[in-house]
Amino acid sequence: MENKGSNIHIGHLIQTQLKTDQRSASWLAREIGCTRNHVYKIFNKPSLDGDLILQISVAMNYNFFQYYTAEVIARLKNRMGEEG
């Protein structure tokens, strides 16, 4: 049986991109209107609400949804292979 959960850890991806952009957790907190402590909690979450991902994507000028799109495509290809 296929694992229905995502292989994506969005919090780690956000943290990695923030480092790549040489931005701080404090900067992101200001951009999305939360505390620095909350940003650190985001880094540890494997999944986030879509609205929060959108807010972070816009703030960081980076499309974090691309990871989910790639996973959907891979799963559909896998599923087509199983049915074919």
Sequence and secondary structure as in RCSB ss.txt:
>XXXX:A:sequence
MENKGSNIHIGHLIQTQLKTDQRSASWLAREIGCTRNHVYKIFNKPSLDGDLILQISVAMNYNFFQYYTAEVIAR
LKNRMGEEG
>XXXX:A:secstr
    S S  HHHHHHHHHHHTT  HHHHHHHHTS HHHHHHHHT S   HHHHHHHHHHHT  TTHHHHHHHHHH
HHHHHHHH 
